[in-house]
Amino acid sequence: MRRSSTFARQVLLVRVGRRDGAAVTGTDLVTPDHRWSDRQRLRYGRYDAEVGAVMPVSPALGPTAPVDESPAMSIPLLPGERTAARRAKFALVNACTLSSLMLGMLAIFLAMQGEVRVAALCLIACVAFDGLDGALARKLNVASPFGAQMDSLADMCSFGLAAPVVVYASLAGSVPPAAAAVACALVAACAAIRLARFNVSPKDGRFFCGVPTTMAAAVLALTVAIGLPVSGLVMVAGVALLAFAMVSSFPYAKLARLVKLPPWLWLAPVVGALVDIRLTFALVVVGYLVSGPLLWLHQRRTA
């Protein structure tokens, strides 16, 4: 008991101030018993024999962070000079983005009413407006972070939600509803991952990392619009494969590189479309999907 009481006095030892504010000298403090100091160090480890101050701390109150009283700064939606002409151009670009969003909503409503092919045509119009807003933003010099985020959200609605709904409506009656639902849900999930990854990844001017969401939606819309003559199970497998291609790491050529191909390469699909547009479309889609793994293997060999 004596040993424990000595240790308690040493731990609870505090400095006491005088009323007149003068510091207490060392003689005013009770001198602790140091007979057991060596044993206390061995038993309890290193400790200071003299405590500077003991402050009661409430466990219910955490440390308060300093309040930032600086005034909030509003970030302009359109960086740069804010003239009436630039604002009108900015509004035109965002109107194209909203048109793509509204057409995606219209495609969902039409698909719910059974107008599947008309809904697919609305999706194709979404693809056209999606390409138009980016081209206008660069041409008119009104590109902005706000426009990029708005375009990404509109793409998720039009291509990540409307396209799977249209495909699901087109598969009604030909495949089990559960299989169609899983394939279309994969498209929505992979589209969200693809768009988020695109927003945070460094841009490559030559290739896409995975099939872009816009192109995947265009393939699905054209498949429904032309009525590709394949069985329901093959269609479900193709939809799932296209979904996984969106989140893959395979490089796919951008449209600007495809346009620079030799003219004779473009002549073959044009002639094929005049003969059998469905077969030609299927071959072009399969060729584009296969080009990603082939380019990936070529880059690994040449690296």
C-alpha positions as a printed NumPy array, in Angstrom:
array([[   0.   ,    0.   ,    0.   ],
       [   2.803,    2.377,    0.818],
       [   4.454,    1.767,   -2.519],
       [   1.263,    2.378,   -4.496],
       [   0.376,    5.548,   -2.578],
       [   3.86 ,    6.952,   -3.235],
       [   3.467,    6.334,   -6.939],
       [   0.017,    7.96 ,   -6.951],
       [   1.411,   11.093,   -5.322],
       [   4.113,   11.286,   -7.961],
       [   1.656,   10.952,  -10.833],
       [  -0.895,   13.417,   -9.479],
       [   1.709,   16.013,   -8.528],
       [   0.801,   19.453,  -10.012],
       [   2.09 ,   22.964,   -9.836],
       [  -0.099,   25.3  ,   -7.854],
       [  -0.126,   29.053,   -8.662],
       [  -0.416,   31.767,   -6.075],
       [  -3.258,   34.235,   -6.022],
       [  -0.986,   37.081,   -7.011],
       [   0.063,   35.18 ,  -10.152],
       [   3.598,   34.43 ,   -8.997],
       [   4.958,   31.007,   -9.803],
       [   5.501,   28.623,   -6.967],
       [   9.072,   27.808,   -6.266],
       [  10.387,   24.315,   -5.922],
       [  10.321,   24.572,   -2.138],
       [   6.531,   25.028,   -2.136],
       [   5.979,   21.607,   -3.664],
       [   5.774,   18.43 ,   -1.758],
       [   8.94 ,   16.537,   -2.469],
       [   8.081,   13.062,   -3.66 ],
       [   9.565,   10.062,   -2.068],
       [  12.305,    8.813,   -4.403],
       [  13.032,    5.633,   -2.559],
       [  11.119,    3.593,   -5.051],
       [  11.998,    5.67 ,   -8.133],
       [  14.304,    3.102,   -9.654],
       [  11.792,    0.315,   -9.131],
       [   8.99 ,    2.433,  -10.593],
       [  11.025,    3.071,  -13.765],
       [  11.692,   -0.629,  -14.13 ],
       [   8.093,   -1.589,  -13.494],
       [   6.157,    1.122,  -15.339],
       [   8.757,    2.247,  -17.887],
       [   9.998,    5.773,  -18.442],
       [   7.96 ,    8.573,  -16.863],
       [   8.517,   12.147,  -15.738],
       [   8.626,   12.649,  -12.003],
       [   7.241,   16.149,  -12.361],
       [   4.018,   16.846,  -14.26 ],
       [   3.704,   20.34 ,  -15.727],
       [  -0.092,   20.552,  -15.718],
       [  -3.063,   18.252,  -15.511],
       [  -6.096,   19.414,  -17.489],
       [  -9.451,   17.675,  -17.218],
       [ -10.576,   16.444,  -20.642],
       [ -14.163,   15.499,  -21.334],
       [ -14.478,   12.385,  -23.49 ],
       [ -17.702,   13.728,  -24.976],
       [ -16.041,   16.819,  -26.441],
       [ -13.614,   16.359,  -29.302],
       [ -11.055,   18.873,  -30.448],
       [ -12.706,   21.803,  -32.138],
       [ -11.405,   22.685,  -35.581],
       [ -10.801,   26.354,  -36.325],
       [ -13.71 ,   27.929,  -38.152],
       [ -12.871,   29.227,  -41.612],
       [ -14.438,   32.671,  -41.683],
       [ -13.145,   33.572,  -45.142],
       [ -15.927,   34.461,  -47.594],
       [ -17.013,   31.691,  -50.   ],
       [ -15.81 ,   32.184,  -53.556],
       [ -18.105,   31.264,  -56.448],
       [ -16.45 ,   29.491,  -59.365],
       [ -17.706,   30.722,  -62.762],
       [ -19.225,   28.085,  -65.014],
       [ -17.555,   29.647,  -68.049],
       [ -13.874,   30.481,  -67.522],
       [ -12.34 ,   33.389,  -69.366],
       [ -13.96 ,   36.479,  -70.819],
       [ -17.677,   36.617,  -70.038],
       [ -19.125,   38.524,  -72.937],
       [ -22.645,   38.143,  -74.282],
       [ -21.352,   36.372,  -77.391],
       [ -19.385,   33.792,  -75.399],
       [ -22.347,   33.2  ,  -73.111],
       [ -24.571,   32.557,  -76.11 ],
       [ -22.052,   30.064,  -77.503],
       [ -21.802,   28.405,  -74.095],
       [ -25.59 ,   28.128,  -73.93 ],
       [ -25.693,   26.594,  -77.42 ],
       [ -23.183,   23.901,  -76.484],
       [ -25.051,   22.998,  -73.306],
       [ -28.321,   22.977,  -75.238],
       [ -26.869,   20.2  ,  -77.391],
       [ -25.945,   18.286,  -74.236],
       [ -29.436,   18.722,  -72.816],
       [ -30.929,   17.647,  -76.157],
       [ -29.005,   14.384,  -75.89 ],
       [ -30.338,   13.953,  -72.356],
       [ -33.94 ,   14.657,  -73.385],
       [ -33.722,   12.273,  -76.338],
       [ -32.475,    9.581,  -73.957],
       [ -35.501,   10.153,  -71.749],
       [ -37.757,    9.999,  -74.8  ],
       [ -36.151,    6.702,  -75.819],
       [ -37.008,    5.243,  -72.401],
       [ -40.637,    6.368,  -72.684],
       [ -40.98 ,    4.967,  -76.211],
       [ -39.421,    1.657,  -75.186],
       [ -41.907,    1.37 ,  -72.327],
       [ -44.739,    1.809,  -74.837],
       [ -43.341,   -0.856,  -77.173],
       [ -41.969,    1.522,  -79.844],
       [ -38.561,   -0.122,  -79.745],
       [ -37.216,    0.866,  -83.159],
       [ -38.265,    4.497,  -82.767],
       [ -36.559,    4.485,  -79.374],
       [ -33.407,    3.101,  -81.013],
       [ -33.5  ,    5.973,  -83.532],
       [ -33.693,    8.415,  -80.604],
       [ -30.547,    6.814,  -79.191],
       [ -28.782,    7.333,  -82.523],
       [ -29.797,   10.996,  -82.348],
       [ -28.331,   11.071,  -78.815],
       [ -25.022,    9.892,  -80.234],
       [ -25.136,   12.659,  -82.857],
       [ -25.82 ,   15.396,  -80.286],
       [ -23.15 ,   13.993,  -77.971],
       [ -20.54 ,   14.333,  -80.681],
       [ -21.863,   17.753,  -81.672],
       [ -21.573,   19.394,  -78.253],
       [ -17.903,   18.481,  -77.872],
       [ -17.045,   19.624,  -81.391],
       [ -18.873,   22.934,  -80.878],
       [ -17.214,   23.519,  -77.499],
       [ -13.77 ,   23.184,  -79.078],
       [ -14.694,   25.127,  -82.202],
       [ -16.271,   28.038,  -80.313],
       [ -13.62 ,   27.997,  -77.551],
       [ -16.13 ,   27.595,  -74.712],
       [ -14.91 ,   24.275,  -73.276],
       [ -15.203,   24.237,  -69.479],
       [ -15.088,   21.783,  -66.551],
       [ -18.806,   22.365,  -66.064],
       [ -19.513,   21.298,  -69.631],
       [ -17.369,   18.191,  -69.247],
       [ -19.2  ,   17.105,  -66.089],
       [ -22.586,   17.861,  -67.598],
       [ -21.702,   15.851,  -70.697],
       [ -20.657,   12.907,  -68.524],
       [ -23.94 ,   12.976,  -66.592],
       [ -25.971,   13.208,  -69.803],
       [ -24.02 ,   10.277,  -71.255],
       [ -24.824,    8.185,  -68.201],
       [ -28.527,    8.899,  -68.619],
       [ -28.652,    8.431,  -72.403],
       [ -26.136,    5.651,  -72.921],
       [ -25.864,    4.062,  -69.484],
       [ -29.612,    3.903,  -68.75 ],
       [ -31.651,    4.538,  -71.901],
       [ -29.678,    2.127,  -74.089],
       [ -30.076,   -0.853,  -71.691],
       [ -33.8  ,   -0.114,  -71.342],
       [ -34.254,   -0.111,  -75.121],
       [ -32.297,   -3.356,  -75.456],
       [ -34.319,   -4.96 ,  -72.662],
       [ -37.559,   -3.974,  -74.391],
       [ -36.287,   -5.435,  -77.67 ],
       [ -35.448,   -8.757,  -75.981],
       [ -38.869,   -9.127,  -74.371],
       [ -40.391,  -12.47 ,  -75.255],
       [ -37.299,  -13.923,  -76.939],
       [ -35.162,  -14.67 ,  -73.867],
       [ -35.863,  -15.229,  -70.159],
       [ -36.442,  -11.867,  -68.449],
       [ -33.753,  -12.611,  -65.847],
       [ -31.083,  -13.135,  -68.52 ],
       [ -32.031,   -9.928,  -70.33 ],
       [ -32.08 ,   -8.006,  -67.031],
       [ -28.597,   -9.206,  -66.041],
       [ -27.099,   -8.336,  -69.442],
       [ -28.671,   -4.869,  -69.465],
       [ -27.651,   -4.24 ,  -65.848],
       [ -24.074,   -5.064,  -66.849],
       [ -24.256,   -2.385,  -69.535],
       [ -25.429,    0.215,  -67.009],
       [ -22.79 ,   -0.707,  -64.42 ],
       [ -19.934,   -0.844,  -66.92 ],
       [ -21.028,    2.462,  -68.468],
       [ -20.842,    4.147,  -65.052],
       [ -17.364,    2.686,  -64.445],
       [ -16.213,    3.651,  -67.93 ],
       [ -17.387,    7.263,  -67.617],
       [ -15.897,    7.704,  -64.139],
       [ -12.58 ,    6.234,  -65.267],
       [ -12.543,    8.493,  -68.317],
       [ -13.019,   11.586,  -66.128],
       [ -10.005,   10.831,  -63.924],
       [  -7.646,    9.171,  -66.415],
       [  -5.035,   10.961,  -68.534],
       [  -6.214,   11.423,  -72.087],
       [  -4.58 ,    9.616,  -75.014],
       [  -4.975,   11.297,  -78.379],
       [  -4.62 ,    8.051,  -80.326],
       [  -6.619,    5.347,  -78.55 ],
       [  -9.498,    4.829,  -76.165],
       [  -8.949,    2.67 ,  -73.104],
       [ -11.815,    0.264,  -73.657],
       [ -14.786,    0.75 ,  -75.962],
       [ -16.232,    4.248,  -75.4  ],
       [ -19.734,    4.428,  -73.968],
       [ -21.017,    6.424,  -76.933],
       [ -19.861,    3.803,  -79.417],
       [ -21.299,    0.952,  -77.344],
       [ -24.674,    2.709,  -77.242],
       [ -24.517,    3.32 ,  -81.001],
       [ -23.853,   -0.379,  -81.63 ],
       [ -26.783,   -1.386,  -79.431],
       [ -29.104,    1.168,  -81.022],
       [ -28.186,    0.151,  -84.576],
       [ -28.582,   -3.514,  -83.677],
       [ -32.135,   -2.87 ,  -82.529],
       [ -32.961,   -0.439,  -85.361],
       [ -31.914,   -2.733,  -88.226],
       [ -33.244,   -5.857,  -86.504],
       [ -30.098,   -7.971,  -86.574],
       [ -31.221,  -11.563,  -87.312],
       [ -29.667,  -13.367,  -84.351],
       [ -31.188,  -15.496,  -81.642],
       [ -32.051,  -14.02 ,  -78.277],
       [ -29.312,  -15.873,  -76.406],
       [ -26.677,  -14.705,  -78.903],
       [ -27.961,  -11.164,  -78.459],
       [ -27.681,  -11.429,  -74.679],
       [ -24.131,  -12.776,  -74.957],
       [ -23.213,   -9.949,  -77.338],
       [ -24.64 ,   -7.318,  -74.986],
       [ -22.653,   -8.733,  -72.05 ],
       [ -19.479,   -8.9  ,  -74.16 ],
       [ -19.913,   -5.275,  -75.201],
       [ -20.375,   -4.272,  -71.564],
       [ -17.122,   -5.924,  -70.51 ],
       [ -15.338,   -4.368,  -73.51 ],
       [ -16.205,   -0.912,  -72.12 ],
       [ -14.284,   -1.51 ,  -68.884],
       [ -11.42 ,   -3.431,  -70.472],
       [  -7.892,   -2.027,  -70.828],
       [  -7.622,   -2.834,  -74.527],
       [  -6.745,    0.132,  -76.775],
       [  -9.36 ,    1.014,  -79.374],
       [  -8.678,    3.455,  -82.172],
       [ -10.458,    6.786,  -82.124],
       [ -12.61 ,    7.981,  -84.99 ],
       [  -9.966,   10.482,  -86.097],
       [  -7.529,    7.629,  -86.728],
       [ -10.17 ,    5.54 ,  -88.487],
       [ -10.906,    8.371,  -90.897],
       [  -7.234,    8.401,  -91.938],
       [  -7.37 ,    4.778,  -93.104],
       [  -6.782,    4.115,  -96.817],
       [  -9.873,    4.727,  -98.967],
       [  -9.992,    1.132, -100.188],
       [ -10.609,   -0.025,  -96.606],
       [ -13.72 ,    2.153,  -96.461],
       [ -14.883,    0.937,  -99.866],
       [ -15.416,   -2.643,  -98.646],
       [ -18.007,   -1.841,  -95.927],
       [ -19.787,    0.619,  -98.201],
       [ -20.212,   -2.018, -100.9  ],
       [ -21.139,   -4.604,  -98.293],
       [ -23.821,   -2.304,  -96.867],
       [ -25.409,   -2.07 , -100.309],
       [ -25.491,   -5.852, -100.563],
       [ -26.436,   -6.845,  -96.99 ],
       [ -26.38 ,   -4.106,  -94.397],
       [ -27.023,   -6.438,  -91.48 ],
       [ -24.149,   -8.796,  -92.236],
       [ -21.814,   -5.898,  -92.977],
       [ -22.715,   -4.182,  -89.713],
       [ -22.106,   -7.378,  -87.73 ],
       [ -18.695,   -7.894,  -89.369],
       [ -17.641,   -4.284,  -88.736],
       [ -18.639,   -4.504,  -85.05 ],
       [ -16.838,   -7.817,  -84.552],
       [ -13.757,   -6.468,  -86.333],
       [ -13.658,   -3.391,  -84.116],
       [ -14.047,   -5.428,  -80.932],
       [ -11.253,   -7.787,  -82.004],
       [  -8.953,   -4.871,  -82.903],
       [  -8.52 ,   -3.979,  -79.212],
       [  -6.892,   -7.244,  -78.095],
       [  -4.796,   -7.336,  -81.292],
       [  -3.46 ,   -3.816,  -80.677],
       [  -2.772,   -4.729,  -77.064],
       [  -0.722,   -7.766,  -78.109],
       [   1.156,   -5.675,  -80.681],
       [   2.039,   -3.031,  -78.091],
       [   3.3  ,   -5.665,  -75.658],
       [   5.539,   -7.232,  -78.296],
       [   7.009,   -3.922,  -79.438],
       [   7.478,   -2.55 ,  -75.899]])
